[in-house]
Amino acid sequence: MTAVNLGIPTKRHDHEIEPLAPRKQTRQLNVGGVLVGGGAPISVQSMTTTRTSDIGATLQQIAELTATGCQIVRVACPTQDDADALKVIAKQSQIPVIADIHFQPKYVFAAIDAGCAAVRVNPGNIKQFDDRVGEIARAAKDAGTPIRIGVNAGSLDKRLLQKYGKATPEALVESALWEASLFEEHDFRDIKISVKHNDPVVMVKAYRLLSEQCDYPLHLGVTEAGPAFQGTIKSAAAFGALLSEGIGDTIRVSLSAPPVEEVKVGNQILESLGLRERGLEIVSCPSCGRAQVDVYTLAEQVTAGLEGLPVPLRVAVMGCVVNGPGEAREADLGVASGNGKGQIFVKGEVIRTVPESQIVETLIEEAVRLAEEMGAELPEELRGLAGPVVKVH
């Protein structure tokens, strides 16, 4: 019988899993150093909620987003004061900045001149946009600035609303491809496209249709997804459907919540689908009548205690003897709890049994020790917490 390795990976890529489907090969863009499309890793975006004209507050929020794992950030530019702030923000931001333009085409040129990594335009609500495409294409091409054509159900071109009666998938796609064709007439193809809708079913159908008809990189999003819980579910369902088919090159989770929460959800979606290397993963049971410990509290305390651990580590927190030993054994580190105590598993082996009151601190100690063995640079609050090496006989 061939031995099965249940232990901790010796290389970070050992935690990668096969994707559900091959990625669709799209054109590749360089957005301020972040490659989008063409097989590049799927990037996670968010958008600041500050007034862009408040440079300090905007840069502070960008720093928070960067620390959470955001790779591209969008800032709103509805006024001249916002446009005037773009140059400083684009220069000082740690990640590429995209200017979000509505209503006034002059701000597109301001964003390009300011050195923004890309510009998002919404053709449905920019006055006489089609008449200005040639100018925009020339300016963007000269500066090497990609353009995102962002079509939204809530601001669809009135001509298409009249044609289709509402924002159908076909209407969203026709709008996007029409605008892309206008840029193509001026030999400009550094384009990515989004066709967002607040209904995940309509959104998924629109992106499937769009993916069939073009090879531009696609920015996925469920617009106005709602409060954190509802928006997370909507986005996860829609993104999961599309990404599992190989559709999508960059994502933004739209939540009525702080932007850092959008980034956390986006990263977790990608990790869950095997499209991004998994970091710390807590495997815990939902609890049931068999549980003999407070699994909810244990899992929350372990999660909080290991926040910031920079290694791909799977930690199982299990509350009974039915699935507990098996799940704990298959994780890098785990506990199977019962009768007021917990069996601690490391690399598939029981290393010791501890009282329930010591489960959390023992798991944290072992996780830190394993991270150190992997050569990880630990955050200051976790240094010195590694437990002693326990040999299994």
For each residue, the residues with C-beta under 8 A, 3 or more apart:
1:
2:
3:
4:
5:
6: 329 330 347 348
7: 332 347 348
8: 313 332 333 346 347 370 374
9: 12 14 15 312 332
10: 14
11: 14
12: 9 15 277 311 312
13: 16 277
14: 9 10 11
15: 9 12 277 278 312 314
16: 13 274 277
17: 274
18: 274
19: 22 23 246 273 274 275
20: 243 244 245 273 274
21: 244 245 246
22: 19 246
23: 19 39 246
24: 211 215 246 247
25: 38 39 215
26: 37 38 215 216 217 218 249
27: 37 38 189 191 215 216 217
28: 35 36 37 38 39 40 217
29: 35 36 37 118 146 190 191 192 217
30: 33 34 35 36 144 146
31: 34 35 36 43 72 96 98 117 118 146
32: 72 95 96 97 117 118
33: 30 96 117
34: 30 31 40 43 71 72 95 96 117
35: 28 29 30 31 38 40 41
36: 28 29 30 31 40 43 146 192 217 249 250
37: 26 27 28 29 40 192 216 217 249
38: 25 26 27 28 35 217
39: 23 25 28
40: 28 34 35 36 37 43 249
41: 35 275 276
42: 243 248 249 250 251 270 275 276
43: 31 34 36 40 71 72 249 250 251
44: 69 70 71 72 250 251 252 263 266 267 270
45: 70 71 72 73 74 98 219 250 251 252 266
46: 65 70 73 74 252 253 259 260 262 263 266
47: 73 74 75 76 100 252 259 262
48: 52 58 61 62 65 73 74 75 76 259
49: 61 258 259
50: 54 57 58 61
51: 54 57 58 82
52: 48 55 58 75 76 77 82 85 86 89
53: 79 81 82 84 85
54: 50 51 57 58 85
55: 52 58 59 85 88 89
56: 59 60
57: 50 51 54 60 61
58: 48 50 51 52 54 55 61 62 75 85 89
59: 55 56 62 63 89 92 93
60: 56 57 63 64
61: 48 49 50 57 58 64 65 259
62: 48 58 59 65 66 73 89 93 94 95 97
63: 59 60 66 67 94
64: 60 61 67 68 259 260
65: 46 48 61 62 68 70 73 95 259 260 263
66: 62 63 70 73 94 95
67: 63 64
68: 64 65 260 263 264 267
69: 44 263 264 267
70: 44 45 46 65 66 73 95 259 260 263
71: 34 43 44 45 95 96
72: 31 32 34 43 44 45 95 96 98 117 118 250
73: 45 46 47 48 62 65 66 70 93 95 96 97 98
74: 45 46 47 48 97 98 99 100 120 252
75: 47 48 52 58 82 86 89 97 98 99 100
76: 47 48 52 82 100
77: 52 82 83 86 99 100 101 107 110 111
78: 82 102 103 104 107
79: 53 82 83
80: 83 84
81: 53 84 85
82: 51 52 53 75 76 77 78 79 85 86 107
83: 77 79 80 86 107 110 111 114
84: 53 80 81 87 110
85: 52 53 54 55 58 81 82 88 89
86: 52 75 77 82 83 89 90 97 99 110 111 114 115 116
87: 84 90 91 113 114 115
88: 55 85 91 92
89: 52 55 58 59 62 75 85 86 92 93 97
90: 86 87 93 97 114 115 116 117
91: 87 88 115
92: 59 88 89
93: 59 62 73 89 90 96 97
94: 62 63 66
95: 32 34 62 65 66 70 71 72 73
96: 31 32 33 34 71 72 73 93 117 118
97: 32 62 73 74 75 86 89 90 93 116 117
98: 31 45 72 73 74 75 116 117 118 119 120 148
99: 74 75 77 86 107 108 110 111 114 116 118 119 120
100: 47 74 75 76 77 120
101: 77 104 105 107 108 111 119 120 121 122 126
102: 78 122 125 126 155
103: 78 125 126 127
104: 78 101 107 126 127
105: 101 108 109 126 127 128 129 132 136
106: 109 110
107: 77 78 82 83 99 101 104 110 111
108: 99 101 105 111 112 119 121 132 136 139
109: 105 106 112 113 135 136 139
110: 77 83 84 86 99 106 107 113 114
111: 77 83 86 99 101 107 108 114 116 119 145
112: 108 109 116 119 139 140 143 145
113: 87 109 110 143
114: 83 86 87 90 99 110 111
115: 86 87 90 91 143
116: 86 90 97 98 99 111 112 119 145
117: 31 32 33 34 72 90 96 97 98 145 146
118: 29 31 32 72 96 98 99 145 146 147 148 192
119: 98 99 101 108 111 112 116 140 145 146 147 148
120: 74 98 99 100 101 147 148 150
121: 101 108 126 129 136 147 148 149 150
122: 101 102 125 126 150 151 152 155
123: 126 129 130 149 151 157 175 179
124: 151 152 155 156 157 158 175
125: 102 103 122 155
126: 101 102 103 104 105 121 122 123 129 132
127: 103 104 105
128: 105 131 132
129: 105 121 123 126 132 133 179
130: 123 133 179 182
131: 128
132: 105 108 126 128 129 135 136
133: 129 130 136 137 179 182 183 185 186
134: 137 138 185 186
135: 109 132 138 139
136: 105 108 109 121 132 133 139 140 147 183
137: 133 134 140 141 183 186 187 188
138: 134 135 141 142 186
139: 108 109 112 135 136 142 143 145
140: 112 119 136 137 143 144 145 146 147 188 190
141: 137 138 144 186 187 188 190
142: 138 139
143: 112 113 115 139 140
144: 30 140 141 190
145: 111 112 116 117 118 119 139 140 190
146: 29 30 31 36 117 118 119 140 190 191 192
147: 118 119 120 121 136 140 183 188 190 191 192
148: 98 118 119 120 121 191 192 193 194 219
149: 121 123 176 179 180 183 191 192 193 194
150: 120 121 122 193 194 196 219
151: 122 123 124 156 172 175 176 179 193 194 195 196
152: 122 124 155 156 196 197 223
153: 156 167 172 196 197 198 199 202 223
154: 167 198 223 224
155: 102 122 124 125 152
156: 124 151 152 153 160 161 167 171 172 175
157: 123 124 160 161 175
158: 124 161 162
159: 162 163
160: 156 157 163 164 171 174 175
161: 156 157 158 164 165 166 167 171
162: 158 159 165
163: 159 160 171
164: 160 161 167 168 170 171
165: 161 162 168
166: 161 171
167: 153 154 156 161 164 171 172 197 202
168: 164 165 171 172 202
169: 172 173 195 197 202 205 206 208 209
170: 164 173 174 209
171: 156 160 161 163 164 166 167 168 174 175
172: 151 153 156 167 168 169 175 176 195 196 197 202 206 210
173: 169 170 176 177 195 206 209 210 213
174: 160 170 171 177 178
175: 123 124 151 156 157 160 171 172 178 179 195
176: 149 151 172 173 179 180 193 194 195 210
177: 173 174 180 181 210 213 214
178: 174 175 181 182
179: 123 129 130 133 149 151 175 176 182 183
180: 149 176 177 183 184 191 193 214 216
181: 177 178 184 185
182: 130 133 178 179 185 186
183: 133 136 137 147 149 179 180 186 188 189 191
184: 180 181 187 188 189
185: 133 134 181 182
186: 133 134 137 138 141 182 183
187: 137 141 184
188: 137 140 141 147 183 184 191
189: 27 183 184 216
190: 29 140 141 144 145 146 147
191: 27 29 146 147 148 149 180 183 188 216
192: 29 36 37 118 146 147 148 149 216 217 218 219 249 250
193: 148 149 150 151 176 180 210 214 216 217 218 219
194: 148 149 150 151 176 218 219 220 221
195: 151 169 172 173 175 176 203 206 207 210
196: 150 151 152 153 172 203 221 222 223 254
197: 152 153 167 169 172 200 202 203 206 222 223
198: 153 154 203 222 223 224 225 226
199: 153 202 203
200: 197 203 204 222 234 235 237 238 241
201: 204 205
202: 153 167 168 169 172 197 199 205 206
203: 195 196 197 198 199 200 206 207 221 222 238
204: 200 201 207 208 238 241 242
205: 169 201 202 208 209
206: 169 172 173 195 197 202 203 209 210
207: 195 203 204 210 211 218 220 242 247 248
208: 169 204 205 211 212 242 245 247
209: 169 170 173 205 206 212 213
210: 172 173 176 177 193 195 206 207 213 214 218
211: 24 207 208 214 218 247
212: 208 209
213: 173 177 209 210
214: 177 180 193 210 211
215: 24 25 26 27
216: 26 27 37 180 189 191 192 193
217: 26 27 28 29 36 37 38 192 193 249 250
218: 26 192 193 194 207 210 211 247 248 249 250
219: 45 148 150 192 193 194 249 250 251 252
220: 194 207 238 239 242 243 247 248 250 251 252
221: 194 196 203 235 251 252 253 254
222: 196 197 198 200 203 225 231 234 235 238 239 253 254
223: 152 153 154 196 197 198 254
224: 154 198 254
225: 198 222 230 231 232 234 235 253 254 255
226: 198 230 231 234 255 256
227: 230 231 255 256 257
228: 231 232 255 256 257 261
229: 232 233
230: 225 226 227 233 234
231: 222 225 226 227 228 234 235 253 254 255 256 257
232: 225 228 229 235 236 253 255 265
233: 229 230 236 237
234: 200 222 225 226 230 231 237 238
235: 200 221 222 225 231 232 238 239 253 254 255 265 266 269
236: 232 233 239 240 265 269
237: 200 233 234 240 241
238: 200 203 204 220 222 234 235 241 242
239: 220 222 235 236 242 243 248 251 253 269
240: 236 237 243 244 269 273
241: 200 204 237 238 244 245
242: 204 207 208 220 238 239 245 247 248
243: 20 42 220 239 240 246 247 248 269 270 273 275
244: 20 21 240 241 273
245: 20 21 208 241 242
246: 19 21 22 23 24 243
247: 24 207 208 211 218 220 242 243
248: 42 207 218 220 239 242 243 251
249: 26 36 37 40 42 43 192 217 218 219
250: 36 42 43 44 45 72 192 217 218 219 220
251: 42 43 44 45 219 220 221 239 248 266 269 270
252: 44 45 46 47 74 219 220 221 262 266
253: 46 221 222 225 231 232 235 239 262 263 265 266 269
254: 196 221 222 223 224 225 231 235 262
255: 225 226 227 228 231 232 235 261 262 265
256: 226 227 228 231
257: 227 228 231 261 262
258: 49 261 262
259: 46 47 48 49 61 64 65 70 262 263
260: 46 64 65 68 70 263 264
261: 228 255 257 258 264 265
262: 46 47 252 253 254 255 257 258 259 265 266
263: 44 46 65 68 69 70 253 259 260 266 267
264: 68 69 260 261 267 268
265: 232 235 236 253 255 261 262 268 269
266: 44 45 46 235 251 252 253 262 263 269 270
267: 44 68 69 263 264 270 271 276
268: 264 265 271 272
269: 235 236 239 240 243 251 253 265 266 272 273
270: 42 44 243 251 266 267 273 275 276
271: 267 268 274 275 276 277 278 279 281
272: 268 269
273: 19 20 240 243 244 269 270
274: 16 17 18 19 20 271 278
275: 19 41 42 243 270 271
276: 41 42 267 270 271
277: 12 13 15 16 271 312
278: 15 271 274 281 312 314
279: 271 309 310 311 312 313
280: 306 309 311 312 313 315
281: 271 278 312 313 314 315
282: 299 302 303 315 317
283: 314 315 316 317 318 327 331 334
284: 295 298 299 316 317 318
285: 288 291 295 317 318 319 320 323 324 327
286: 295
287: 291 295 296 319
288: 285 291 320
289:
290: 319 320 321 322
291: 285 287 288 295 319 320 337
292: 319 320 337 338 339 340
293: 298 319 337 338 340 342 356 359
294: 297 298 319
295: 284 285 286 287 291 298 299 317 318 319 337
296: 287 299 300
297: 294 300 301
298: 284 293 294 295 301 302 317 319 335 337 359 360
299: 282 284 295 296 302 303 317
300: 296 297 303 304
301: 297 298 304 305 360
302: 282 298 299 305 306 315 317 360 363 364
303: 282 299 300 306 307
304: 300 301 307
305: 301 302 360 361 363 364
306: 280 302 303 309 313 315 364 367 382
307: 303 304
308: 379 381 382
309: 279 280 306 313 367 368 371 376 378 379 382
310: 279 371 376 377 378 379
311: 12 279 280 370 371 374 376
312: 9 12 15 277 278 279 280 281
313: 8 279 280 281 306 309 332 333 367 370 371
314: 15 278 281 283 331 332 333
315: 280 281 282 283 302 306 331 332 333 334 363 367
316: 283 284 324 327 328 330 331 333 334 335 345
317: 282 283 284 285 295 298 299 302 334 335 337 363
318: 283 284 285 295 323 324 325 327 328 334 335 336 337
319: 285 287 290 291 292 293 294 295 298 324 337 338
320: 285 288 290 291 292 323 324 336 337 338
321: 290 324 325 336 338
322: 290
323: 285 318 320 326 327
324: 285 316 318 319 320 321 327 328 335 336 337 338
325: 318 321 328 329 336 343 345
326: 323 329 330
327: 283 285 316 318 323 324 330 331 334 336
328: 316 318 324 325 331 334 335 336 343 345
329: 6 325 326 334 345 348 349
330: 6 316 326 327 334 348
331: 283 314 315 316 327 328 334 345
332: 7 8 9 313 314 315 346 347 370
333: 8 313 314 315 316 344 345 346 363 366 367 370
334: 283 315 316 317 318 327 328 329 330 331 344 345
335: 298 316 317 318 324 328 342 343 344 345 359 362 363
336: 318 320 321 324 325 327 328 342 343 345
337: 291 292 293 295 298 317 318 319 320 324 341 342 343 356 359
338: 292 293 319 320 321 324 341 342
339: 292
340: 292 293 355 356
341: 337 338 353 354 355 356
342: 293 335 336 337 338 353 354 355 356 359 362
343: 325 328 335 336 337 350 352 353
344: 333 334 335 350 351 352 353 354 359 362 363 366
345: 316 325 328 329 331 333 334 335 336 348 349 350 351
346: 8 332 333 349 351 366 370 390
347: 6 7 8 332
348: 6 7 329 330 345
349: 329 345 346 392
350: 343 344 345 353 392
351: 344 345 346 366 390 392
352: 343 344 362 390
353: 341 342 343 344 350
354: 341 342 344 358 359 362
355: 340 341 342 358 359
356: 293 337 340 341 342 359
357:
358: 354 355 361 362
359: 293 298 335 337 342 344 354 355 356 362 363
360: 298 301 302 305 363 364
361: 305 358 364 365
362: 335 342 344 352 354 358 359 365 366 387
363: 302 305 315 317 333 335 344 359 360 366 367
364: 302 305 306 360 361 367 368 382 385
365: 361 362 368 369 385 386 387
366: 333 344 346 351 362 363 369 370 387
367: 306 309 313 315 333 363 364 370 371
368: 309 364 365 371 372 378 382 385 386 387
369: 365 366 372 373 386 387 389
370: 8 311 313 332 333 346 366 367 373 374
371: 309 310 311 313 367 368 374 376 378 382
372: 368 369 375 376 378 386
373: 369 370
374: 8 311 370 371
375: 372
376: 309 310 311 371 372
377: 310
378: 309 310 368 371 372 382 383
379: 308 309 310 382 383
380: 383
381: 308
382: 306 308 309 364 368 371 378 379 385
383: 378 379 380
384:
385: 364 365 368 382
386: 365 368 369 372
387: 362 365 366 368 369 390
388:
389: 369
390: 346 351 352 387
391:
392: 349 350 351
393:
